[in-house]
Amino acid sequence: MLPEDKTTKLQFLKTGVSRLSQLLVSKSHKLLNNTCTTPISSLVQPLRCLTSLSLDNVDYTKIIQLCTRTGSVNHGKLAHAHMIKSAFRPCLFLQNNLLNMYCKFDEVDVAHRLFDKMPKRDVISWNLLISGYSQMVGWLMSSSVLDNVSWNSLIAGYIRAGFNEEVLKQFVKMHQCGFTLSSYVLGSVLQACSNFDNCVEYGKMIHGCVVKLGLDLDVVVGTALLDMYAKNADLDDAIHLFKFTPNRNVVMYNALIAGYVHNESICAEFGNETFVLFSEMQRQGIAPSIFTFSSMLRACNAIEAFDYGKQIHALICKKNIQSDEFIGSGLVEVYSLSGSVYDALKCFDSTPKLDIVSWTSMISCYVRNGQYEDAYALFHKVLAYGRKPDEFMISSMLSACVNMSTVRSGEQVQGYALKTGIGSFTIVKNAQMCFYADSGDIDSANLTFKEIENPGVVSWSVMIHSNAQHGCAREALHLFDLMKRCQIPPNQITFLGVLTACSHTGLVDEGLRYFDSMTEDHGVTPNVKHYACIVDLLGRAGRLADAEKFIMSSGFEDNPVIWRALLSACRLHKDSAMGKRVAEKVILLEPHAAASYVLLYNIYADAGIEVPAIKIRELMKDQEWETVELCQIFRVSVCFDARLKQHFSELLCIKTKVLLAIMRR
């Protein structure tokens, strides 16, 4: 109960605000120091009448619930005291009922002492105690006894606990009560305006309040404003604010650089701006922090500026901060994307404190560069060291299992994900869909897609592309229509799947219409892969001349990928004349690529033109461009070599011939 004396009551309630702030911080860190040691048994003395009773958790729970319903808090205290005197260990459910009883009757200090002594706490425990303190704060607000320190403490507590919308509510109440809005409070509230829907609108309102109060030149407020705009991808306002803010500090530079890097549609212009900012801050005598270097490495990855990434690495070594786990994982990512697995491994091995992000970066490096067995071995090492893989690592491992053609290993990774609860993450679901689709099980991929509650553009794109690769064009296009109805804006990957679906099933007019709609209806700029899909679409339909005209007007006429698509179509339709001309173009653009020579050889061989075919074959031998030895591992653990004509199992050879015949048809 609250003290009767008014002065004592106000002091008690103000202390409660401070305790609530501490509690909110503790919830965010799942840690609370045991500072109260006063035994609750001292609250109740007459226990002799209960000493002969033997009660269990069910009995005590019924008693406490009855006391709570009837308002008999003293009887509830008596029962609690009996537990303590008889050395009874209450279960978590009973302890939560005790918390509920004390909080309902304003015994929040007693509830907090009980909470401190609980060996286990769940979300109900936290919510009960926070609710108790919140009720106390509500009384305080209605009594208008909060001072500036109490308000600041309360707002800071809500922010650290992640209750961002509650921060705005308390800020409004503080303003309505006529309290002075300091730079600390405004900075804290702006920090909250980055973590919930439509928060940037609230941030702009507070920005207006900042200007009205004349605090727009304050370093703390200016930094918070810049960070708010950058995190909400409002780069125009962030840049404008940055230019007109004097006395810029490292946090402001970090906020703007991070804003550029975190932008989903980062382009070369934005990437170059980060390099300009990085150089400018050093000219101004502002030393880059670990966060600065981490963001710069991400910028190098985003626009594939790997040479600049090496320069950043040299500066990191000069400052002797390469041992930081965030820097280490960033360096691994840079060398991974540049294809230098050796340098990535050196950075990984030189990081003394490896966190799960570092392990994941190295596994992703192996997968990205085709070293799937090494990725699988490193994954087992992670488990052997007792580390818990996260959803990103599981996603990479599923990709590795697909490329190793080891379905059983993939099933084991999925089993681990389900067992640990990681399988519920959308990124893992997306990887599972790819795994099933690449393993030939499109039905399981579709079922996995249906399990995702709110699929985003990546999930839709994966499913559309998977159906397209399996020849399920109508299903892929139906998914695309559903995606548009759900108001999910498609991206380049989505349209790649749509165009592939049209190409594989000969839907020429539909494919051309979808290609035109990319820029006209959705603002998506097609790249060389999209143009190659259209060339393949026209080529499969026998419209080779139209395909060649399309290439010449595409702007990618110097890219060998798009010409190789036409060369494949020439082989399909046995057009050796155009095939020879197209092959010469491809060989001119890519003289050392064996694939073009192989395609031209096959065109001549299929057309029965032996002399040119023999010459090409001899040229390939002279250049040591022998075709790659092809093999496929089946689940029966039998390996077939493309050069062998027989196998110890005639049944398997017969089955293989049947499959090849079906594929040719």
N, C-alpha and C positions, 0 to 999 in steps of 0.2 A: 504493500500500500504506500501511497505518497505521504511524506511527512506533513504534519499539521502546520508547523511554523512556516510562514510565507517565505521568509528569507532562505531558510533551509531548503524549502521546496524548489525555489528557483535555482539555487545552486545545484541541487540534485538533478534537476531536469537539464541544465546546461551541461553537466557532466555526462548525462545520458546522450546528448548530441555527439559529444566527443567519442563516447563508447560506440555509438552507431557508426561513426566514420571509421573507427578502428576496425569494427566488425566487418564493414563492407570491404575494406582493404584485405582483411584476413580471409574473407570468402574468395576473393580473387586469387589469393596465393595458397588457399587451403591450409592455412597455418594460423594458429592463435596462441600466444604465450599464456601460460597459466600464471596469472598474477594474483588471483584471489585464492586464499587458502583457508578462509574461515569455515569451519565445519557447519553444515546445515543442521546437524543434530542439536546445536545450541538453541535453535529456534523453538524447540518443543521439549518440555521436561517430563510431563506425566506419561510415561510409557509402560508402567507396571502392568496395566490391564491387558496389553497386547503381547507381553513377552512369552506367553505360553502358546501363541498361535503359530502354525507353520503354513505359510502362504507361498504360492508360486507366482509366476509372471501373469498368468491369466487372472488370478484372484486380485493381485495388486492393480492390474490394469482396469478391472471393473470398478474397484474402489475409487481410483483416481478419476476415471471418467464420470462416475456418479457425483463425486465432489465438484467437478468442473461444471456439470450441468446444473447442480443445485446451488452453486455459489458457496459451498462449504469449504473454503480454502483452508481453514484451520484443521478440519478433519483430514484434508489432503496432506497437510504438513505432518500431521500425526502419523499417517501411513508411510510417508517418505522417511520420517525419522526412524520408524520401526525397521525399514529396510536397512538403514545404515547401522543401527545397533545390532541387528542380527547378521550383519556381514553378508546380506543378500546381494547378488549381482544381477541387477535388472537387465533385461534385453533391450535392444535399441528401440523397439516399438513402445515399451513401457517408459523409457527415458523421454521419448518424444511427447508422450502424454503428460509427463511431469512438466516438460518445457511449456506445453500448451496451457496447462493450468496456471503456472506462475505468470506467464505473459498476459493471460486474459485478466488477471487480477492485479496488474501493474506491479508485480514482483519481479521486475526485469533484472534487477541486480542479483537476486537469488537465482533466476533462470540462467544468467550469464555464468555464475559460479558453477552451476550444475553442468552447463555446456562445456566449461573448461575441463571438467573432470571426466567427460564422456570418452571412453576409449575409442569408440567409433561414431562417426557422424555421417548422415546422408543429407540429401538436398532438403528433406523435410525439416531436419534439425536446423539447418541454416535459415531456412525461410521462416520458421517459427520465431527464432530469436530476432531476426531482422524485422519481422512484423511487430514484435513487441516494442522494439525501439522506435519503429515508425509511428506507432500509436502515441508514444510519448512525445515524439517530435511534432505530431499533429496538434497535441495539446499546447505545446510551446508556441506554435505558429498562431493559434487562436488567441493565445494570451499575450502575444506581441512582446515576448521577453528575450528573443534571440538577439545577440549582438553580432557585429561584423565577424569576429573570430569564429563564433559558432556557425554562422552561415558558410564561411570559407571552408571550415572543417567538414561540414555536411556535404557540400558540393564536391570537394576533393574525394571524399569517401565514395560517393556515387560514381564518380568518373573511374576510379581505380577498380571498382567492382564491375564496370561495364554497363551500368544503368544509365545510358546516355540520354534517353528521352526523359527520365526522371530528373536529370540535371537541368534540363530546360524548364521543367515545371517549377523546380525550386528557385531557379534564376528569376522567373517571372514573379513569383511570390516575394522574393527578396526585393525586387525593383518596386513592386506595389507597396511594400512596407516602408519605402523611402530610404533604404540604406544606400550608402555610397558604393558605387560599382568600381572596385579597384582594378588595376591592370591584371592582378593575379586572378581575380574572379572571371574577368572577361576572357583571359587567356585559357582558363580551365574550361569555360563553357564553349569556346570556339573549338577546343580539342574534342569535345563531345559531338560537334557538328560535322563529323566525318564518318559516322558508323551506323547510320540507319537511313531508311528511304526518305528521299526529298529533304535531306538534312541541309543541303547547300542553300535552300531558300531561307531556312532559319539562320544560317550563317551570314547571309547577306543582310538580314534584318539587324543582326547584332553588329555587323560592320557599320551600318547606318548609325547605330547607337554609339559606336566607338568614335566615329567622326564627330557626332554631336557633342560628345564629352571632351573632344580635343585630344584623344589618346591614340590617334592614328599614327603618330610618329614615335610612339613608345615601342621600344625594341621587343619587349615581351609580347605585346599585343600584335605588333606587326608580324612577328615570327609565327604566331598562332594563326593569324589570318592567311598568311602565305601558305602555311601547311594545310589549312582547311581547303583552300581553293585547289591546291595541287593534288590532294588526295581525292577530290571530287572531279578530277580531270577537267577543271575549268582553267585551262592553261593561259588563256588570254587575260583573265583577271589576275591570275598569279603573276604573270610577267609584268603587267602594268603596275601592280603593287610593288614588285621587286625593284623596278626601275626608279620609283619615286620614294623609296625607303632609304634614309641615310643610315650610316653606321651599321652596315650589313655584317652579320656574324656567320660563323660556320653552319649554324643550324638553318639559317635562311638559304644559304647556298645548297645545303643538303636537301632541303624541302623542295626547291625548284628542280634540282637534278633528278630527285626521286619522282617528281611529277612527270618529267619527260619520259623517264624509263618505264614507269608503271602504266603509261598510256598504251592501251591495247593496240592502237594503230600507229605505233611508233615507226617513223620513216627516217630516211637518211638525214633529212633536215633537222629533225628533233635530235637525232643522235649526234650530229655535228654541234648542235647548240650545247649539249652536255659537255663536249670537249672544250668549247669556248668558255663556258662557265668555270670549268675545272682549271683552265689556264689563268683566267681572270682572278680567281680567288687567291691563287698563289702569288700573282703579281701584287695583290693588295696586302700581302703578308699574312694571309689567313691560312693556317696549316690545315690540310685535309685530315679528316678523322677516318676511323675504320669504316664508318657508315658511308663516307664519301667514296672511298676506294671500292667498297662493295657495290655501290650504285654504278660507278664507272665501269666496273667489270661487266655488269648487266647490260650497260649501254653498248659496250663492245660486242657482246653476244647478239644483241638485238639487230644490229646493222652489219654484223659480220666484219667488224673492223679489228681483225685479229692481230695485225701488226701493231696497232695502237694498244691493244691489250697486252702485248709483250712489253711495250714501253711502261705501261702502268705497273706491270709485274716488276720491272727493274726498279721503279720508284718505291714499290712496296718493300723490296729487299733492302733498299738504301735506308728506309726508315725502320727496318727490322721488325715488321709486323706480319710477316708471312705465316707465322705460327698460329695466328687467330683462326678459329674454325670457320668463321664466315668468309674471311679472305681466302682460306684454303679451298673451300667448296666452290667459290667464285672462280678461282684460277683453274681448278679441275674442269669447270664448265667451259671456260674459254678455250683451253687446249683440246677438250673433247669435241667441241663444235668445229675446230680448225682441223680435226683429223689426226692430231698428234697425241696418240694414246700414251706413248712413252713419257712425254713431258707431263701429261695429266697424272700419270702414276707417280712420277717424281714429286709433284706437288702434294699428292695424297699421302705418300709415305713420309714427307717432311712435316706434316701437320701433327704435332704431338697430342693434341686433344681432339680426337675424332668424335663428332656427334653424328646423329643419324642422318643429318643433311649431307655431311661429307661422304658417308658410306653410300648414300643414294646417288650422289653426283658421280662417284666412281663407277657404280653399277650401270648407271645410265650412259656413261662414257663408253663402257664395253659394248653395251647393246647398240648404241648409235653407230659404232664403228665395226659392227659385225663380229665381235669377239664374244659370242654368246656363252661358250663354255666357261670362259673366264668370269663372266658375270654370274653364272650359276655357282661357280666355286666361291666367289666372294660373298654371295648371298648365304651360303652354308657357313662361311666364316663368321658372318654377322650373327647368325643363330647360335653358333658355338660359343661366341663371346657373351652370350646372354642379352644381346641387344634386341629391342623390339622393332621390327620393320614398320615403317609407316605406309600410308596408302600410295605414296609416290614410288616407293621401292617395289611394292607389290605390282604396281602397274608396269614398271620396267621389266620385272621378272616374267610377267605373262607375255610380254612382247618377245623376250628372249626365248621362252619355251616354244612360241609359235615358229620362230625362225630356226630353231633346232629340230623342229618336227618331232618334238617329244611331248606327245599329248599327255602321257601319264605324269610327267613332271609338272605340266601346267595344271593338271587336276589336283596335284598335291599342293601347289601354291594356292590354288583357289580354296582348297580345304583349310589351309592355314588361315587365309583371309576370313573365311566364315567363322572359324573357331575363335579368332581374336576380335571379331566384330569389325574388322577393317573392310570386309566385303560390302558393307552398306554404303561406303563412300562412292560418289558418282564417278570419280576418276577410275576407281577399280572396276565399276560396272562397265565403263567404256572399254577398258582393257579386256574385260571378259568377253564383250561383244566381238572385239577384234579377234580374240583367241578362238572363239567358237566359229566365227565366219571363216577365218584362215584355215581352220581344221576341217572345214566342209560341213559344219553343223549349223546351218542358217536358222533352223527352227529354234535351237537353244539360244542363239543370238537374239532372235525376236522376243523370246520369253524374258531374257535378261533386260531388254529394253523396256518391256512393259512393267518391270519391277521398279523402275526409276520413277519417283513421284513427280518431280518437276524437271524433265529433261531439258538441258540447255542446247545451244547450237552445236556443241561438240557431240553430244549424244545423238541428236538427230542426224548430223552429218555422217557419223560412223555407221549408223543403221542404214542410211540411204546408200552409202558407198558399198556396204557389205551386200545388200540386196542386188545392187548393180553388178558387182563382181560375180555373183552367182546366177546371173541371167534373169533375175526376177525384176525386170524393168518396170512392169506395171505396179508392183508392190513399192518399188523405190519412188516412182513418181507419185503414187498415192501418199506415201509418207511425206513427200515434199509439199503436197497440197495441205496435209494436216498441219505441217510445221507452219505454213503461212497463216492458216486459220488460228493457230495458237499465238500468232503475232511474234514468232521468233524470227528475227532477221537473219537470212542466210548469209554465209560467208563464201570465200573462194573454195574451200574444201567441199562445202555443200554442193555448189554448182559443178564441181569436178565429178562428184558422184552422179548427179543428174545427167550430165552430158555423157558419162560412161554408160549409164543405163540406156540412153537413147542410141548410143553407138552399137552396143552389143545386140540390140534387137531391131536395128534398122529403122528406127523412128527418126527419119531425116528431118522432116518438116518440124516436128516437135523439138528436136535438138537445136535447130537453127533459131526457133522462136525463143527457147530458153536462153540461148547464148545472147540474143539481142536484149532480152529482159534484164540481164545482169547489170548493165550500165543504165538502161532506161528506167527500170522500175525499182532496182535495189541499190544502185550506186556502187556496185562491186566491179572493180577493174579486172578484166581477165588477164591472166599471165600466159606464158608459153604453153603450159600444160593444157589450158582450156582450148587454145588454138590447135594444139596437137589432137585433142579429142574431136574437134570439128573436122580436121583433116582425116582422121580415122573414120569418122561417121560418113563422110562423103566417099572415102575410099572403099569402105565395105559395101556401099551401095553401087559401086562401079562408076561413080562420077569422078574419075581421076583428073580430067581436065579442069573441072570446077575446083577440085581440091588444090591443084597447082596454082590456079588464079587466086584462091583464097590465101595461100601462103604468101604470094607476091604482094598482096595488099594488107598483110597482117602487121607488118613492122618487125616481124621476127624471121625475115627471109635469110638471115645469116646465122640462125640457130640450127645446129644439126638435129636436134630432137624432133623438130616439126617435119623436117625432110625425111627422117627415118620412118616416121609414121606413114608418109606417102610411099616410101620404098616397100614397106610391108604390104601395102595395098596393091602395089604393082605385082608383087609375088603372088598375092591371093588371086588376082585376075589374069596372071600369066602374061602381063604386058611387058615383054622383054625390052622393047624399044624405049618406052618411057622409063623403065627400071634402070637401063644403062645410063640414061641422062641424069636421072635423080641420084643414082649411086655415085656418079662422077662429082655431083654437087656436094654430096655428103662427105666423100673422101677428101675433097678439097677443103672443106670446113674442119674435118676431123681426120687427118691422114693416118693417125696411129691407132684408130679404133678398129678392132678386128670384126666387130658386129656388122659393120657396113659391108665388108668383104664377104662375110658369111651369107648375108641376105642376097647380095648380087650373085654369088655362086649358086645359091638355091634357086634363084629366078632362072638362070641359064639351065641348070640341071632339070628343073621341072618342065621347062620348055623343050628339052631334048637338044639343046645347043651345046654340044660337047666341047668343042675346041676352046671357046672363051672360058668355060667352066674349069677346064683342066689348067689353063693359064693362071686363073685366079687362085686355084688350089696350090699351084707351084709357087706363086708369089707369096702366099701365106706361109708356106713352108720355109722359103728363103728368109722371110722376116721373122720366123719362129713364132708365128701367130696361130699356133695350133688351137683348135677349139677346146673349150674347158671340158674336163671329164665330168660328165653329169651323173648324178646318182640320186636316188630317193630312198629314204629310210621308212619302211612300213612298220606298223605296230607289231608285226610278227618278228621284228628284229632281223630282217634279211636285207642286205644291201645289194642293189643292182648297179652294175657298171654299164654305161652306155656302149662300151666297145665289145662287151661280151655277148655271145649269141646263145649260150647254153647256161644252165644252172643245175645244181644237184637235184633240185625239185622240179620235175617236169610240170607238175600241177600249177606251181607258181608261175612258170614261164608261159603256160597256156593262158592263165588268167591275165597276165601282163599283156599278151597279144590281143586278147579280147578288149581290154581297156584301151589300148592304143587304137584299135579299130573304131571304137566308139568315139574317141577323141577326134579322129580324122573326119568322121561324119559330122 
